[in-house]
Amino acid sequence: MNRSLPVTTLLALSLLLGACSSTQAGSTPPSQGGGGPVSQTPYTMTGVVRNAAGQPVPGAEVWADNTLYYNMNALGTTDAQGRYSVPLPRDTPGTWRAGGHFKVKYAGDWYNLTLEPDSDAAFATDTGAVRNFTLKISGEVPGGGEYGGKLYPYFGGETDFDMSQVEFTLTPDGPLIDGSAGQVLTRHLTDETMVRDIPLGRYVMTARYVPQGGPAQPMQLMGRAESTYATSTTITFHETPSYGLFADLTVRLAP
């Protein structure tokens, strides 16, 4: 929304924003130890960041975003217990909303994962707020989409088959991207082209063809960086602006 302000107000605002950006953007809140509940404190946004398994997430970046002024944020980072404390600039107009992300290197690639706050409600500076976050690697995103990755299987070989009758098995190859232990998954196409919302991680994949009314048949797979088919392949998820986080492979009936 566009807002028009008098020139004198704009001058005062520019001085205020300059002071805030120099003091708030680079601030590192003090570490909070212990495992007790976080209490609400005036002029402060506090909370804890955990993964979906309830484990603390250290090194996550969180912020309070001012709802009145563009690109005015107070920043903080979680400690070893996943706790953070973000001081808010006093005497600042507007309210604040919580946001955050977690940047992590996994399987050789960097990922920037969005944190989901337990409340999207705006709060006032003088009241402060407790905002806890969850690092989700699967499930629905508020407003649409999924946190998990997509799998695009492509047809290979010379024998036709119905991709909707292919059963994919994904076995975690180590911890998932959030540090939690994964589970063996058995999936089919979610729609005509892909398997949706796979928890983000590294997987060893196998497949078999299970047609209705017929016996199961073995299949072979070939990853995007591979040149030959095998009974299994290993996948991780990559991100592009068009497809989001995805993996792809080619699958065929075993000769």
N, C-alpha and C positions, 0 to 999 in steps of 0.2 A: 504494500500500500504506500503511495506517495504522500509525504507530509511536508507542508510548507511552513517554515519558521522565519521570524523576523531576523534581520541581519545581525542585530546585537545578540540574539539568542544563538545563532549559528556560530558567532565568534566565541562565545562562552563554551558552547558545546565542543568546538574543535580543541580548545585547551583541555577540557575535561577528558575527551577521548584520547588525546595524546598522553596525558598522565596515566590513564588506565591501561593503555596498550603497553607502556613502558614498565609498569609495575605488575600488572596482572598476567600478561601472556607468558612471562618468563618465570613466574613464581612457582616454587615447589612446596606444597603444603607439608606440614610436619607429619611424620609417620605416627600412626596410631596402633599401639599394640593391643593384645588381649583379644578375647573372643566374644565379649558381651555385646548387647545390642547398641546401635549407634543412636544417640539422642539428638533431637533437633536443637540447633543453636542459632541465635540471631546473627545476621550478616554472614552466614556460612552455609554452604551446601556440603553435606557429608553423606557417607554411605559406604557400601561394600560392593565389589564386583566379584561374581562367582560364575562358574560355568554351569551347565544344566545339571551336572551331577552334584552341585553344591560345593565344589572345590574353589578356593580363592584364586583370583587371577591377578598376579602381580604385574606391574609395568603397563597397565591399561591407562589410556588417556581419557579423562572425562572433562566436561566443561559445562558451565552455566552460560546460556546464550540469552542476551538481553532482547526482549521482545519489542522494544521501541527503537533501538538504534542498530543500524546495519553493521554486522561484523564486529560487535562488541561482546567479547567473551572473557570469562574468568576460567583459568585452566588449572588442572591438577592431575596427579599421577598416583596410581595405587601402590601401596607398599607390599611387603611380603605376605601380609594377611589379606590382601585384596581391599584394604581400607583406603579411603582418601578423605581429604578435607580441603575445600575450595573457599577461600575468603572472598566475599563480595564487596565491591567498592561502595562505601557509604554515600548517602546523599545523591544517589544516581536514580534518575527517573526510570519508570518502566518496571516490568517484572521479568522473571527469568524462567527458562526451560532447560531441562537437563538433556545432555547428549554425551556420546562417547564412542570410542573405537579402540580396537586392539590390533596392533601391528605385530606380526609374528612371522618368522622364517620357518618354513616347514617343507621337508623333502626337497630342499634346494631352491624354493621359490618364496617370495614375500607375499603375504596376504594382509589386507586391511579389512578387518571384520567389524561390523557394526554391533554395538552393545544396545540391548533393549532395556530402557528404564522401567521401573515398576509403576511409574505414573508419568503421564505427559502433561499434567496440570502445571500451569504457571504459578509462581510463588513470588512474594514480595521480598525485597532486600532485607527489611528489618525483622522479618519473621524467620528467614532462612528456611531450609527444608532438608529432609532426609530423602535421598534418592538412591535406591539400590538398583544395580544393573545385573543382567544376565547375559553371558556370552553364549549365544545359541548358534549351533552349527546345523540345525535342521528344524523343521516346523514352519508355520506360517508367519510371514512378516506383516505387522500391522499396516494396513493400506494396500496389501497385495504382494504376491510373490512368496518365495520360500527362502529360508536361510541355507538349505542344503544345496548340493550340486546337482547338475543334470548330466545324464548319460545319453549320448547319441550313438546308437548302434547302426552300422551301415551294412548293406547286403554285400556279400562276397561269394565267390565260387560260381559254378555254372548250373547248380541245381536250385530251382525255386523252392521257397518255403515261406510260411506265414510268420512274420516277425513277432506277431502278438502271441504266438505259441512257444516262444523261446523263454526259457527259465534261466535267469542270470543269478549266479551265486557270488557274493562279494565277501571275502574273508579279510578282516583288518590285518594290515602288515605293520604292526606296532601301534602305539597310542594314536588316537585321532588328533586333529589339529588343536583342540582345546586341552589336550593332555589326558583326556578320559579314555577308558578302555572301550573299544568298540565291540559290536556284536556281529556275528555272521548273518548276512542278509540274503534273502531270496526274493528277487523282484522280477516283475514282468513290465512290459511297456505301460506307462501311466496313460498315455494317449497314443496317437498314431506314430509319433516320431521319437519319443524319448522316455526315459525313466526319470521321474522327478524326485527332488528332495532327498538325496542320499546324504547322510551325515558326512561332513567334510573330513577327509582322511586319505590314507593310502591303502589300496585294496589289491589283493590278488583275486582275479576274476576267472571264473569258468562259466560254461553255458551248456545247456542241452536242449534239444528240440523235443517238446512234449505235445504232439498233435492230439486233438480230440479223437478218441476211438482208435488210436494207434500206439505202437510201442515208442518209448523214449529213444532218441538217437543222439549220439555224441556230436559235439560241435567243436570247431576250432576258432581261435580268435587271433587278431593281429592288432597291436597297438599302433597309434599314429606315428611313432618313431621307429616302428619295426618293419621289416621287409619280408618276413616269413610267418606263416601261421603256426600256432602251437595250441596245446590243450588248455593253456592258461596264459594270462598276461597281467601285468601290474599297471594300475592306473592311479593318477592323482588328478586334481582338478585345476584348471587354468581359467583365468578371467579375461574376458574381452568386453568392450562396451556393448556389443550387439547381443551376446549370448549369456553374459554373466559368468558364473563359475560353472564350468562344464568339463567333461571328459568325453572322448569319442574313440571308437574302435570299429574294426570290421569283423564280421562273423560269417561263418559258412558251415554247412554240414560237413562232417568229417568224411573224407573219401573212403 
